[in-house]
């Protein structure tokens, strides 16, 4: 029976991955409790299991004392030296007290304790293994659903995916294989609890690391990710090697790499964007697939105004504002998107407002010259914006002929305003000359 015990422990070590020494120590601790319970002993004892033969021996531990008064738990110096001549006073003497039928009784009593220690050892091994995988991807098999939670078998243990970590529209069918992202691993009274997710942006990052060798070896770096799980993801990438195109590396030949990730995410759209240290370029790229005409940034407020062609406005904003929202999360900038026609309307409204503010003929307007200077400055700025818009049209960035006509009308307004100023100045000079002729003094 003792030899069979050692063989059984060796087999458990192979199957469960628990060291045999840990199991033997658990059995020894259990046998101490079994001895005290079955033999009504209150004395200190030690149980020893031979690591080769498996023989079990029980030793009572007694303190060596000299003198006539020997209490319970003590042994006289003479008796101790009869066992071993090396004992001295206050040493702990070990006296074998192994009962004849101790093996069967001890095995029955200690069974539950031993199993508990085995389970605890397994839990510690599982916790150590998966705590090191926190923030990584694991593949498992869907087992069942419990109160809207999905239970996934990871082999040695199970993981829990709560309702908030499940992607809307995904069908989690029994026995399907699925990749998940480990969010948290914690130890509880029932053992290690592993929380996984299908909505975390880290899932997309890890999938790209698996599919794209350039990301795995560090040549291409993922700078930022913004995601709305089940719908669309934007990912900004940067290449440390000028000879490697980061977007092309992620897309792969004929889109094979990114398509594998899209398939794993059940058809979720992915926009791969080239990261840039220039905010204007980065923000313009983040609104892909929309084309951007111009980006004006405010560094202090980290805000940007983006101008897009009229026919690209809805594409830039996205369904229910999704594209603009993901671009803002990706870049960390506040983004205000306007079409070219909206920009022109704002310019014209601003010109009209300034015209109504300044009235040089108003007698009560003592500060008329200040308004005039302010108006002239603003007017020059608006004229430059219209010239910029005209240049954009000449370069083919405006495709609508109506836009060109609007620009031409704006130029006419400028010319008429300039002409009106000139006529007023000529008229005032003629009045001065007439007064000089009538009254020479």
Residue pairs with C-beta under 8 A, 6 or more apart in sequence:
1 54
1 103
2 50
2 53
2 54
2 55
2 56
2 103
3 53
3 54
4 54
5 49
5 54
6 51
6 52
6 53
6 54
9 20
9 23
9 24
10 20
12 18
12 20
12 23
12 118
13 19
13 20
13 23
16 118
16 121
16 122
17 122
17 125
18 118
18 121
18 122
18 125
22 117
22 121
23 114
23 117
23 118
23 121
24 49
24 51
26 113
26 114
26 117
26 118
26 121
27 49
27 110
27 114
28 47
28 48
28 49
29 47
29 113
29 117
30 106
30 109
30 110
30 113
30 114
30 117
31 47
31 49
31 56
31 58
31 106
31 110
32 45
32 46
32 47
33 109
33 110
33 113
34 105
34 106
34 109
34 110
35 41
35 45
35 47
35 58
35 99
35 102
35 106
36 42
36 45
37 109
38 105
38 106
38 109
39 99
41 60
41 97
43 60
43 61
43 62
43 72
43 73
44 60
44 61
44 62
44 73
45 58
45 59
45 60
45 61
45 97
46 58
46 59
46 61
46 94
47 56
47 57
47 58
47 59
48 56
48 57
48 58
48 59
49 55
49 56
50 56
50 57
56 98
56 102
56 103
56 106
57 96
57 98
58 96
58 97
58 98
58 99
58 102
59 94
59 95
59 96
59 97
60 94
60 95
60 96
60 97
61 92
61 93
61 94
62 73
62 74
62 75
62 80
62 92
62 93
62 95
63 73
63 74
63 75
63 90
63 91
63 92
63 93
64 74
64 75
64 76
64 77
64 80
64 87
64 88
64 89
64 90
64 91
64 92
64 93
65 71
65 74
65 75
65 76
65 77
65 89
65 90
66 76
66 77
66 89
67 76
70 76
75 93
75 95
77 87
77 88
77 89
80 87
80 91
80 93
81 87
83 93
83 95
84 93
87 93
99 105
119 191
122 156
123 187
123 191
123 192
126 156
126 157
126 191
126 192
127 185
127 187
127 191
127 192
129 156
130 138
130 154
130 157
130 182
130 185
130 192
130 194
131 185
131 192
133 182
133 185
134 182
134 183
134 184
134 185
135 181
135 182
135 202
136 181
136 182
136 206
137 179
137 180
137 181
137 182
137 203
137 206
137 207
137 210
138 154
138 159
138 179
138 180
138 182
138 196
139 177
139 178
139 179
139 180
140 152
140 153
140 154
140 155
140 159
140 177
140 178
140 180
140 196
141 152
141 153
141 175
141 176
141 177
141 178
142 150
142 151
142 152
142 153
142 172
142 173
142 174
142 175
142 176
142 177
142 178
143 151
143 152
143 153
143 158
143 174
144 150
144 151
144 174
145 151
145 172
148 162
148 163
149 160
149 161
149 162
149 163
150 160
150 161
150 166
150 172
151 158
151 159
151 160
151 161
152 158
152 159
152 160
152 161
152 178
152 180
152 196
154 194
157 191
157 192
157 194
158 194
159 180
159 182
159 194
159 195
159 196
160 193
160 194
160 195
160 196
161 172
161 180
161 195
161 196
161 197
161 198
162 195
164 199
165 183
165 195
165 196
165 197
165 198
165 199
165 200
166 172
166 198
166 199
167 198
167 199
167 229
167 230
167 265
167 266
167 268
168 229
168 230
169 230
169 266
170 198
170 230
170 266
172 178
178 198
179 203
179 207
179 264
180 196
180 197
180 198
180 203
181 196
181 197
181 198
181 200
181 202
181 203
181 206
182 194
182 195
182 196
183 195
183 196
183 197
183 200
184 194
184 195
185 192
185 193
185 194
185 195
186 192
186 193
186 195
187 193
197 203
198 229
199 227
199 229
199 230
201 225
201 226
201 227
201 233
203 265
204 225
204 227
204 233
204 235
204 261
204 265
204 270
205 222
205 225
205 235
207 261
207 264
207 265
208 215
208 222
208 235
208 250
208 261
209 215
209 216
210 216
211 252
211 257
211 258
211 260
211 261
212 220
212 249
212 250
212 252
212 257
214 220
214 239
214 244
214 246
214 249
215 221
215 222
215 237
215 249
215 250
218 240
219 239
219 240
219 241
219 244
219 249
220 237
220 238
220 239
220 240
220 244
220 246
220 249
220 250
221 237
221 238
221 239
221 240
222 235
222 236
222 237
223 236
223 237
223 238
223 275
224 235
224 236
224 275
224 330
224 331
224 332
225 233
225 234
225 235
225 236
225 330
226 233
226 234
226 326
226 327
226 329
226 330
227 233
227 234
227 326
228 322
228 325
228 326
229 268
230 265
230 266
230 268
231 268
231 269
231 322
232 268
232 269
232 270
232 271
232 322
232 323
232 326
233 265
233 268
233 269
233 270
233 271
233 326
234 270
234 271
234 273
234 286
234 326
234 327
234 329
234 330
235 250
235 270
235 271
235 272
235 273
236 273
236 274
236 275
236 282
236 285
236 286
236 330
236 331
237 246
237 247
237 249
237 250
237 272
237 273
237 274
237 275
238 246
238 274
238 275
239 245
239 246
239 249
246 274
246 275
247 272
247 273
247 274
249 257
250 257
250 258
250 272
251 257
251 258
251 272
252 258
252 259
258 270
258 272
261 270
262 268
262 269
262 270
271 288
271 289
271 326
273 285
273 286
273 288
273 330
274 285
275 282
276 282
276 285
279 295
279 297
279 299
279 304
279 331
279 333
280 295
280 297
280 304
282 331
283 292
283 295
283 297
283 304
283 306
283 327
283 331
283 333
283 335
284 292
284 295
284 306
286 326
286 327
286 330
286 331
287 306
287 308
287 316
287 323
287 324
287 327
287 335
287 337
289 315
290 308
290 312
290 315
290 316
290 323
291 308
291 309
291 312
292 306
292 307
292 308
292 316
293 307
293 308
293 309
293 340
293 392
293 397
294 306
294 307
294 388
294 392
295 304
295 305
295 306
295 307
296 304
296 305
296 307
297 303
297 304
297 333
298 304
301 334
302 332
302 333
302 334
303 333
303 334
303 335
303 336
304 333
304 334
304 335
304 336
305 336
305 338
306 316
306 335
306 336
306 337
306 338
307 338
307 339
307 340
307 343
308 316
308 337
308 338
308 339
308 340
309 339
309 340
309 397
309 398
309 399
309 400
310 339
310 340
310 341
310 400
310 403
311 399
311 400
312 339
313 337
313 338
313 339
315 323
316 323
316 324
316 337
317 323
317 324
317 337
318 324
318 325
318 326
324 335
324 337
327 335
328 334
328 335
338 346
340 389
340 398
340 403
341 403
341 406
343 385
343 389
344 386
344 389
344 406
344 407
344 410
347 382
347 385
347 386
347 410
348 410
350 378
350 382
351 378
351 379
351 382
351 413
354 374
354 375
354 378
354 379
355 375
357 371
357 375
358 368
358 371
358 372
358 374
358 375
359 365
359 368
360 368
360 372
362 368
365 371
379 417
383 414
386 407
386 410
386 411
386 414
389 398
389 403
389 407
390 407
390 411
392 398
393 403
393 404
393 407
398 404
